[in-house]
Amino acid sequence: MAEKENRRKTGTIAIADVVWDPKVYPRSKYSTGTIERYADAMLAGDEFPPLVLEDGTNRMLDGKHRIEAYKRAEITEAPVEWHTIPDGMSAKYYAATLSSRHGDRMSNADLKALAEEEFDVENMPDVAEWGKRLGVSQRTVYYWVSHIINRAKANREAKAWRLSALGWTQREIGERLGITQPQAHNDINNCNLAKIYTDLGEHWNEQGVAEWANRVGVSLTDAMAAAMKGIDDEARMKLLGIKVQPYDVWNFPGCHNLMGDKHPGRIPGEIVCHALWYWTKPGDLVLDPMAGSGTTLDACLLMGRCARGYDIDERHARVDIEKHDLSQGWPDKAKEADLIFWDPPYFSKMDHGTIGEDGYIEGSISGLSPNEYLEWLGDRLAELHATAKQGARIAFLMSDWDPENAKEYADSNGIFVWDYADILRNAGWRLFRQVQVPLPTQQVHPDIVNKFRASRRMARLNRYLLGGVK
């Protein structure tokens, strides 16, 4: 653990100026009996070690019993040491190292609780040094935090397995997870997901997979993908409860619970699965440049396709979504993709009620003007056409927009499917399919329906998937 010099200075302080912050106090409780004994000794003239305060804030790091005893003895000033908290330590952990040095040591229960709270497995600390600072053995620290280490290890192994299943190389996985390539290899092979058949056997069902996933601590999406390894597309769709719709209208009542996290504009994973069914084959590489909730990536994992996902919005902190701003150009993997599935933010979906934690991020293309929006998409589609390999396909999902309810754009033309078709063709893509994928009426709140009916306006359910090829 890298530490800066623990600078100290001494002096006295008025008891009233000491700052008490219970969040950094490492004990669950303090002893009134100890306070009474200390107060009696103070009144008898005994000297006590100085209080320890954080330099610059006067926040107490050590001496709670002493300061309460000073108050009880009606002593208004006390000796003090001001400490600078070393780099790499929290105030609470540093306070615990101070408590471990004097007679009234912290209880094992408090030390264990501190270890569970402060132990950072992402930057694995020196366990022996931890024990030395807290006054316990290395073995004891391992006992306290072994479940944290094991959980983190299992989580890392599951991430490595998922990335491998999506077609990442072991070198790429190592770089993504901050581990060596050999460690990535071991993690993939040692992961519980790689052993699912050993536990479940060949004759499994979804309930059994769900129970197994809960028991070993992996996501049901990953567990289902692992269980379906080697199964053909038709069997996968059946196991996922998706009935293939053999026509150019794909209508789904809601989002599939195995695909995608909560996100503005989240789409049913069944849409992606259908695009994969018709326009790809197992092992093909699919790229999603605005991966959002990860629906495309989850669908590809479940359908046995390789996939790379990118987004400027990192709220989901998913290991399989890489940060990338499409305005800066297409990621290198676009050159290898067999299918680009692109579901951009729909125009004018961003307003003051859809920005922030549950909505679009500031700067979303949804907030551009109509002409700027189409121009931005057209430029990106032309760049992609110049980048993609011959024969690459694009599945472009979009929604119509009309200016009927937008005062700022009342004089503008609407944006309709033919406008999107034009920018795709102008970018060089040859269109071969239009599929209607309407927004489900079940997702429209009854209050909104009533408002539209009362004002004689129409809610917009139109949505289309355009298929193009280079």
C-alpha angles and dihedrals in degrees: 000000000000111000134183119221111292096233116200136186130180137217141112131287138194109254089230090061095059112107115222115205112175091195091073097041105108097203124084090218141355129230121254088194091058090048091053092049091048092049092052091049091049091052088050089057101257117152121230133200114269122269113256115229133176110258112247097015105048086224110160116248100167134007109060093143091047096049092048088049090051089053092048091049089047092239109153102193133045139183113259144189117208112211131193108223109239120245113266094030130099118224090248094052092046090050089054092053088055093049090052091062102064137059099265094065126184117266119256089245091057092045091050091049090050092050092051091049099043105032107113110203091179088067099029108218126214102270093200091054090048090054093047092052093048095042097245135106126271088242091057092052090050089051091052097048104028092103090052092050092046092048091049091047092051090047091051091048091051091051091050091049093050093049090048091050089052090055103262115150119240089248091054091046091051091051092047094049097036095243135114123271092248089051090051089052091051093046092053093050096041096047117117088234090065089057100048094114091053089058101036105025124215096295101068134144133205094259091054091049091049092051091047092048091051092048097051095036103244130128118269089232091058092043093051091048091051092047092051095053110137094014119127124246096259093054091045093054090049093049090049090053093243117142109207111240107214097198139067097268116077110187121181127175098218148332119309110247093225095055127068137353127255106292139146108269094013109172131209109272087223088075091059093043090054091050088051092047094053104031108031141041130220112291095023117137116245122191126201112190094188100036096167108164094011096248093140093048093049091048091050092049091051093045096047098249128135114242145181122197130194135182141161089220111080100178094120095051090211115173091221095055115080122202112251135151108218090204086072093057137275121306116255092251089069087079090063101038120120092193132019111202107196124183104168122188106279118246118274094003090120117085136140090284095054102048122097136025096352099028144045121312123249110276095033113158086235087080097056123105116267094258093044090049094053092042091052092050092045092053092050093047091051091049090050092050090053090048104040123090122252111278094023114144132215128207106197117190120197145152131225120249130198126190094226093110100029111090094187091057099034092127095047128100116251122251112242140171092271090057090056090045089053095052091047092051092044088053089057102260119138108222116220105164144027116195125186112224103172122198107258114256088219089072093057110094114234090235090060091048090052093049092051091047093049093050094043092240129134124236114226118245098155116122129157139192114211118199119208137172134202 
